[in-house]
Amino acid sequence: MRTFKIKFITASGQLKEEPILGKSLKDARLKILEKHTASVIIKVEKVSSLMPSLNKFLQPKIEKKDVMQFTAHLQSLSQAGISIVECLKIIENIVHKKSLKQLINQLTSKLIQGQSFSKSLNELPELYTEEFIALISAGEKVGKLDEILKTLYQLLQWDEELSKKVQKAFRYPLIVMGVGFTAMIGVFTFIIPKFAVFFTSNKVDLPILTKTLLSISNFLVDNKLILFIALLGIIQGLFLASKNKKMKSKIDLILVKTPLFGEMYKNLIVSKSMKIFAILYENGIPILDSLKIIQTLSKNEVFQQDIAESYSNIKQGLSLGKASNLTFFFSGLAAQMITVGENSGNLGSMLEKTSQLYRDLVENVLERIFTYIEPILIGIIGMLVLVLALGIFTPMLNMMSVMSQG
């Protein structure tokens, strides 16, 4: 497929220019006439393969707020009984961001060619994540795309609200740690070496703590390049380890078992998976099909294995609650609530309540995160300041004492 730039006059007399994908000039002409009936084509030209890539790089990225705006328009127009293709044409005319306009244009072209909405979205991953596309696909299969689009917008809002709370909770601790780390590097690479020159020139007898600090400083200054290369090596090693399934599984298990943060991360995944499960169940998607969609929610290997095991156990005859209780992520409270929902015949409602409960657990931790971290940060910073003060100023005080006695 090649990209063509087509200039044409619409039926209403407007002069427009649009990029469109096509196998040839003739194919591109036919597609633009299908999209804009009764239009007069003025000029068709092939776009070089370098320019689209360059333009894509230079154009502003499609942000989450753009996706939410697009979804809000789409679900509103779709519920009014307008076809998806017509919805996209209307949205393309009202959005302002050029990159989003082009994406909608490509999406419309794929639908006109006969592709399903979900398959077209799958070929344009800039718009929706894998689990959202899976939700849309499920909605198409059961004929409830309108309902899925509505819940998709609500889910995007739910996700955005939680994302903002996470950013707000971690912003200050990360700034403090970043400033503290930068300051320590500065002290060891610039300030301590100057004291080292002073102590050497005055032949000061140094205590063990001061010698240790000077040794660390010398090591950092003398091996900056080696340490930088080593850091890059560690990052590369972790990246390669994440590509190995066994290693990634171990790393992911350590991640979810990390005190405080691991539990919060686990609860976040459970909350979101239960939210999506509730949406799917309420829209008539079978449990096994729902599990396949939920499996796309996280790349965490432990979570992936849990869903795969649940799928296998349910296929062999276990209930959803019993299968969930055999997993790492869902055993305990989540499994018990699912079992209650199954027994009472209110599984959809109970899945929603489970999602809200685990979200509340995450938000409670986020609200108190600084309360947990603050004493640790103060303790670490205080200890470092004390060590530096004793290491640097003790020999200076000793030298001044000797000089006063002399």
C-alpha positions in Angstrom: 0.0 0.0 0.0 1.2 3.5 -0.9 0.3 6.9 0.4 -1.2 9.4 -2.1 -2.1 13.0 -1.6 -5.3 14.0 -3.3 -6.6 17.5 -3.9 -10.4 17.7 -4.8 -13.5 19.8 -4.7 -16.4 18.5 -2.6 -20.1 18.4 -3.6 -20.5 21.6 -1.5 -17.8 23.4 -3.4 -15.0 23.2 -0.8 -11.4 22.7 -1.8 -9.8 19.9 0.2 -6.6 17.9 0.3 -6.3 14.5 2.0 -3.7 11.7 2.2 -5.1 8.2 1.4 -3.7 4.7 1.2 -4.0 2.8 -2.1 -2.4 0.2 -4.2 -2.2 2.6 -7.2 -3.3 6.0 -8.4 -6.5 4.5 -9.8 -7.2 2.8 -6.5 -6.6 6.0 -4.5 -9.0 7.9 -6.8 -11.7 5.3 -6.3 -11.3 5.4 -2.5 -11.6 9.2 -2.3 -14.7 9.1 -4.5 -16.2 6.4 -2.3 -15.5 8.5 0.7 -16.6 11.9 -0.8 -19.3 11.2 -3.3 -19.9 13.7 -6.1 -16.4 15.2 -5.6 -14.2 16.4 -8.5 -10.6 15.3 -8.2 -8.1 18.0 -9.2 -4.7 16.4 -8.5 -3.4 13.1 -7.3 0.3 12.7 -6.4 2.3 9.9 -4.7 3.9 10.8 -1.4 7.6 9.8 -1.1 8.3 7.0 1.5 10.6 9.3 3.5 8.2 12.1 3.9 5.4 10.2 5.8 8.0 9.0 8.3 9.4 12.4 8.7 6.0 14.0 9.0 4.9 11.4 11.5 8.0 12.1 13.6 7.5 15.9 13.5 3.7 15.8 14.2 2.4 16.1 17.7 1.6 12.7 19.2 -1.9 11.5 19.9 -2.4 11.9 23.6 -4.8 10.2 26.0 -7.1 13.3 26.1 -7.3 13.1 22.3 -8.3 9.4 22.5 -10.9 10.3 25.1 -12.3 13.1 23.0 -12.5 10.8 19.9 -14.2 8.1 22.0 -16.8 10.5 23.4 -17.7 11.8 19.9 -17.8 8.3 18.5 -20.1 6.8 21.2 -22.4 9.8 21.1 -22.8 9.7 17.3 -23.0 5.9 17.2 -25.8 5.9 19.8 -27.7 8.4 17.6 -27.9 5.6 15.0 -25.2 6.9 12.6 -23.0 4.3 10.9 -19.4 4.1 12.1 -18.0 5.3 8.7 -20.3 8.4 8.8 -19.3 8.9 12.5 -15.6 9.0 11.5 -16.2 11.4 8.7 -18.0 13.8 11.1 -15.3 13.5 13.8 -12.5 14.0 11.2 -14.1 17.4 10.4 -14.4 18.6 14.0 -11.0 17.5 15.5 -8.1 20.0 15.1 -5.0 17.9 15.7 -3.5 16.9 12.3 -2.1 13.6 13.4 -5.5 12.5 14.7 -7.2 13.7 11.5 -4.9 11.6 9.5 -5.4 8.5 11.7 -9.2 8.9 11.4 -8.8 9.2 7.7 -6.9 6.0 7.5 -9.4 4.3 9.7 -12.3 5.4 7.5 -10.4 4.1 4.4 -10.0 0.7 5.9 -13.7 0.5 6.8 -14.7 1.5 3.3 -12.5 -1.3 2.0 -14.6 -3.8 4.0 -12.5 -4.4 7.1 -14.1 -4.6 10.5 -13.7 -1.8 13.0 -11.6 -3.8 15.4 -9.3 -5.1 12.7 -8.8 -1.6 11.4 -8.0 -0.3 14.9 -5.5 -3.2 15.3 -3.6 -1.9 12.3 -3.5 1.6 13.8 -2.2 0.9 17.4 -1.6 4.7 18.1 -5.3 5.0 19.0 -6.3 2.2 21.4 -4.4 -0.3 23.5 -4.7 -4.1 22.9 -7.3 -4.7 25.6 -9.5 -1.9 24.3 -9.4 -3.2 20.8 -10.3 -6.7 22.1 -13.3 -5.1 23.9 -14.4 -3.5 20.7 -14.0 -6.8 18.8 -16.1 -8.6 21.4 -18.8 -5.9 21.1 -18.9 -6.4 17.3 -19.3 -10.2 17.7 -22.3 -9.9 20.0 -23.8 -6.9 18.2 -23.4 -4.5 21.1 -20.7 -2.1 19.7 -22.7 0.9 20.9 -22.8 -0.3 24.5 -19.1 -1.2 24.4 -18.2 2.2 23.1 -20.1 3.8 25.9 -18.4 1.7 28.6 -15.1 2.2 26.8 -15.3 5.9 27.3 -16.2 5.4 31.0 -13.2 3.0 31.3 -10.9 5.6 29.7 -12.1 8.2 32.3 -11.7 5.7 35.1 -8.1 4.9 33.9 -7.2 8.6 33.5 -8.4 9.5 37.0 -6.4 6.8 38.6 -3.3 7.6 36.4 -3.5 11.3 37.7 -3.7 10.1 41.3 -0.6 7.8 40.8 1.4 10.7 39.2 0.4 13.1 42.0 1.3 10.6 44.7 4.8 9.8 43.3 5.7 13.3 42.0 7.1 14.7 45.2 9.0 11.6 46.4 10.6 11.2 43.0 11.6 14.9 42.9 13.1 14.6 46.4 15.0 11.4 45.5 16.2 12.9 42.2 17.5 16.1 43.7 19.1 14.1 46.6 20.9 11.7 44.2 22.1 14.6 42.0 23.4 16.5 45.1 25.3 13.5 46.4 26.9 12.9 43.0 27.9 16.6 42.9 29.3 16.4 46.5 31.5 13.3 45.7 32.7 14.4 42.3 33.3 18.2 42.9 33.3 19.2 46.6 35.1 16.3 48.3 38.1 16.4 45.8 38.7 20.0 46.8 38.8 19.1 50.5 41.1 16.2 49.5 43.6 18.7 48.0 43.3 20.9 51.1 43.9 18.0 53.5 46.9 16.7 51.5 48.6 20.1 51.2 48.3 20.6 55.0 49.3 17.0 55.8 46.3 16.5 58.0 46.0 13.2 59.9 42.7 11.8 58.6 40.2 9.5 60.5 38.9 6.3 58.9 35.5 7.8 57.9 37.2 10.7 56.0 39.6 8.3 54.2 36.6 6.2 53.2 34.8 9.2 51.8 37.9 10.3 49.9 38.3 6.8 48.5 34.7 6.7 47.3 35.2 10.2 45.7 38.4 9.1 44.0 36.8 6.0 42.7 33.8 7.9 41.2 36.0 10.6 39.7 38.6 8.1 38.2 36.0 5.6 36.9 33.2 7.9 35.5 33.4 6.3 32.1 33.5 2.7 33.4 30.6 3.4 35.8 28.6 4.9 32.9 29.3 1.9 30.7 28.4 -0.4 33.6 25.1 1.4 34.1 24.3 1.1 30.4 25.2 -2.6 30.6 22.8 -3.2 33.6 20.0 -1.5 31.7 20.7 -3.5 28.6 20.9 -6.7 30.7 17.5 -6.0 32.3 16.1 -5.3 28.8 17.4 -8.6 27.4 16.2 -10.4 30.6 12.7 -9.0 30.0 12.7 -10.7 26.6 13.5 -14.1 28.1 10.2 -15.6 29.3 11.7 -17.5 32.3 13.7 -14.4 33.4 10.8 -12.1 32.9 8.6 -14.4 34.9 11.1 -14.1 37.8 11.4 -10.3 37.5 7.6 -9.9 37.4 7.2 -12.1 40.5 9.8 -10.0 42.4 7.9 -6.8 41.2 4.6 -7.9 42.6 6.2 -9.1 45.8 8.0 -5.8 46.5 6.8 -4.4 49.9 4.1 -1.6 49.5 4.6 -1.0 45.8 4.2 -4.6 44.8 0.9 -4.9 46.6 -0.3 -1.7 45.1 0.7 -2.8 41.6 -1.1 -6.2 42.1 -4.3 -4.5 43.4 -4.3 -2.1 40.4 -4.2 -5.0 38.0 -6.9 -6.9 39.8 -9.1 -3.8 39.9 -8.7 -3.1 36.2 -9.2 -6.7 35.2 -12.4 -7.0 37.3 -13.7 -3.8 35.7 -13.2 -5.1 32.2 -14.5 -8.5 33.2 -17.7 -6.8 34.5 -18.2 -4.9 31.2 -17.7 -8.0 29.1 -20.0 -10.2 31.3 -22.8 -7.5 31.4 -22.6 -7.4 27.6 -23.1 -11.1 27.2 -19.5 -12.1 26.4 -18.9 -15.8 27.5 -16.5 -16.2 30.5 -13.8 -18.0 28.6 -13.8 -15.4 25.8 -13.6 -12.7 28.5 -10.6 -14.3 30.0 -8.8 -14.2 26.7 -9.5 -10.5 26.5 -8.4 -9.9 30.1 -5.1 -11.7 29.4 -4.1 -8.8 27.1 -4.5 -6.3 30.0 -1.0 -6.7 31.5 2.4 -8.0 30.2 3.2 -9.3 33.7 4.1 -13.0 33.2 2.6 -14.0 36.6 -0.7 -12.4 35.6 -0.6 -14.0 32.2 0.0 -17.5 33.7 -2.8 -16.9 36.2 -5.3 -16.2 33.5 -4.1 -19.1 31.4 -4.5 -21.5 34.3 -7.9 -20.1 35.1 -9.0 -20.6 31.5 -7.7 -24.2 31.6 -9.3 -25.0 35.0 -12.7 -23.6 33.9 -12.6 -25.5 30.7 -12.1 -28.7 32.8 -15.2 -27.9 34.9 -14.1 -25.7 37.8 -16.2 -22.6 38.6 -14.8 -19.2 38.1 -14.5 -18.6 41.8 -12.6 -21.9 42.5 -10.3 -21.4 39.5 -9.6 -17.8 40.7 -8.7 -19.1 44.2 -5.9 -21.2 42.7 -4.1 -18.1 41.2 -1.6 -15.7 42.7 -3.4 -12.5 41.7 -7.0 -13.4 42.5 -6.8 -15.8 45.4 -8.4 -14.7 48.7 -10.8 -11.8 48.7 -11.3 -11.5 45.0 -12.0 -15.2 44.6 -14.4 -15.2 47.5 -16.4 -12.2 46.1 -16.5 -13.9 42.6 -17.9 -17.1 44.3 -20.5 -15.1 46.1 -21.5 -13.5 42.8 -21.8 -16.8 41.1 -23.9 -18.4 43.9 -26.2 -15.4 44.1 -26.6 -15.0 40.3 -25.2 -11.5 40.4 -21.7 -12.1 39.0 -21.6 -8.9 36.9 -22.5 -6.7 39.9 -20.0 -8.5 42.1 -17.2 -8.1 39.6 -17.9 -4.4 39.5 -17.9 -4.2 43.4 -14.6 -6.2 43.5 -13.0 -3.8 41.0 -14.1 -0.8 43.2 -12.9 -2.5 46.4 -9.4 -3.1 45.0 -9.3 0.4 43.5 -10.2 1.8 46.9 -7.2 -0.2 48.3 -4.9 1.4 45.7 -6.2 4.9 46.4 -5.8 4.5 50.1 -2.1 3.6 49.6 -1.7 6.5 47.2 -3.1 9.0 49.7 -0.7 7.8 52.4 2.3 7.0 50.2 4.2 10.1 51.3 3.4 9.3 54.9 5.2 5.9 54.4 8.1 7.3 52.3 8.8 10.6 54.1 10.4 9.0 57.3 12.6 6.8 55.1 13.7 9.7 52.9 14.4 11.9 55.9 16.3 9.1 57.6 18.5 8.4 54.5 19.2 12.1 53.8 19.9 12.8 57.5 22.3 9.8 57.7 24.2 11.0 54.6 24.4 14.6 55.8 25.7 13.3 59.2 28.3 11.1 57.6 29.5 13.9 55.3 29.7 16.4 58.2 31.7 14.0 60.4 33.9 12.9 57.5 34.7 16.4 56.3 34.6 18.7 59.3 36.1 16.4 62.0 39.7 16.5 60.5 39.3 20.3 60.0 38.3 20.8 63.7 41.3 18.6 64.7 43.6 20.7 62.6 42.3 23.9 64.1 42.7 22.5 67.6 46.3 21.5 66.9 47.0 25.0 65.4 45.5 26.8 68.5 47.6 24.7 70.8 50.7 25.4 68.9 
